């Protein structure tokens, strides 16, 4: 799921880079589009971090159980 989200954000970034001119990027609409992509990337990053933290906790709990 996270990989699919990342691919979507990467596609949107590539589309933005190819479609929006440097002049448009300085305008309100271009900046809003870039901000939207940035927010989506931040969400993917947060999800990835939360998943990694949960996996680490599960692994630590499993290892603690094996030591008993």
Secondary structure by P-SEA (a helix, b strand, c coil): caaaaaaaaaaaaaaaaacccccccccaaaaaaaaaaaaaaaaaaaaaaaaaaaaaaaaaaaaaaaac
